[in-house]
Amino acid sequence: MRTITKQKRKNRLLQDSSMRQLFFIRHGETDNNKAGIIQGRSIDAPINDAGRKQADAIREALRPFEIHRVVASGLRRTHET
C-alpha cells in the first residue's frame, strides 16, 4: 500500500489547476454551541474567541487556494467566520 503524506497530497492538488474543488466550512464556535444550544436560524449569535481562532485557522489553511466564489447564509456567525 502506498502512503501519501498530507503535504504531497496538498502539493498535487495545488498543481492541478484544472481540478475544481468545493470546500464546506462550518461557522466558528459560538457561546451557544459551547453550551450545547442548537441555534438554527432563529438565534443569530456571534462567534466567540475560540470561533475567531478557528476562523483564523481556516483562513490560513485556504490561503494557497484561489477562491472564486463563496456561498454563505446571512447569519452573523457565518460572516464573522
C-alpha contacts under 8 A as a table, 3 or more apart, distances in Angstrom:
res1	aa1	res2	aa2	distance
4	I	8	K	6.35
4	I	9	R	6.45
5	T	8	K	5.29
5	T	9	R	6.28
6	K	9	R	5.14
6	K	10	K	6.09
7	Q	10	K	5.02
7	Q	11	N	6.10
8	K	11	N	5.08
8	K	12	R	6.16
9	R	12	R	5.13
9	R	13	L	6.30
10	K	13	L	5.16
10	K	14	L	6.24
11	N	14	L	5.09
11	N	15	Q	6.21
12	R	15	Q	5.19
12	R	16	D	6.49
13	L	16	D	5.47
13	L	17	S	7.78
13	L	19	M	7.74
14	L	17	S	6.69
14	L	64	P	7.69
14	L	65	F	7.30
16	D	19	M	5.81
17	S	20	R	7.72
26	R	78	T	7.78
27	H	47	I	7.95
27	H	51	G	7.63
27	H	55	A	7.77
27	H	77	R	6.12
27	H	78	T	5.09
27	H	81	T	5.49
28	G	47	I	5.84
28	G	48	N	7.78
28	G	50	A	7.43
28	G	51	G	3.92
28	G	52	R	6.55
28	G	54	Q	5.79
28	G	55	A	6.02
28	G	77	R	6.95
28	G	78	T	7.56
28	G	81	T	5.65
29	E	33	N	6.04
29	E	34	K	7.02
29	E	47	I	5.48
29	E	48	N	6.19
29	E	50	A	6.19
29	E	51	G	4.13
29	E	52	R	7.86
29	E	54	Q	7.65
30	T	33	N	5.12
30	T	34	K	6.43
30	T	45	A	6.55
30	T	46	P	6.09
30	T	47	I	4.28
30	T	48	N	5.06
30	T	50	A	7.97
30	T	51	G	6.36
30	T	77	R	7.61
31	D	34	K	5.08
31	D	35	A	6.28
31	D	45	A	7.82
31	D	47	I	7.14
31	D	48	N	6.13
32	N	35	A	5.01
32	N	36	G	6.20
32	N	37	I	4.99
32	N	38	I	7.22
32	N	39	Q	7.17
32	N	45	A	7.42
33	N	36	G	5.08
33	N	37	I	5.62
33	N	38	I	6.81
33	N	39	Q	7.71
34	K	37	I	7.57
39	Q	42	S	6.36
39	Q	43	I	5.20
39	Q	44	D	7.48
40	G	43	I	6.52
41	R	44	D	6.67
41	R	75	L	7.48
44	D	75	L	6.00
44	D	76	R	6.07
44	D	77	R	6.92
45	A	76	R	6.86
45	A	77	R	6.26
46	P	76	R	5.96
46	P	77	R	4.83
46	P	80	E	7.40
47	I	50	A	7.72
47	I	51	G	5.10
47	I	52	R	6.56
47	I	77	R	5.37
47	I	80	E	6.91
47	I	81	T	7.55
48	N	51	G	5.03
48	N	52	R	6.30
49	D	52	R	5.07
49	D	53	K	6.38
50	A	53	K	5.09
50	A	54	Q	6.22
51	G	54	Q	4.94
51	G	55	A	6.13
51	G	81	T	7.37
52	R	55	A	4.96
52	R	56	D	6.18
52	R	80	E	7.84
52	R	81	T	6.91
53	K	56	D	5.05
53	K	57	A	6.20
54	Q	57	A	5.03
54	Q	58	I	6.27
54	Q	81	T	7.93
55	A	58	I	5.26
55	A	59	R	6.12
55	A	80	E	7.92
55	A	81	T	4.95
56	D	59	R	5.12
56	D	60	E	6.33
57	A	60	E	5.21
57	A	61	A	6.21
58	I	61	A	4.89
58	I	62	L	6.09
59	R	62	L	5.27
59	R	63	R	6.09
60	E	63	R	5.11
61	A	64	P	7.28
62	L	65	F	5.54
63	R	66	E	7.72
67	I	70	V	7.58
72	A	78	T	6.76
72	A	79	H	7.64
73	S	78	T	6.47
73	S	79	H	7.92
74	G	78	T	7.00
74	G	79	H	7.11
75	L	78	T	5.41
75	L	79	H	6.60
76	R	79	H	5.27
76	R	80	E	6.09
77	R	80	E	5.11
77	R	81	T	6.19
78	T	81	T	5.22
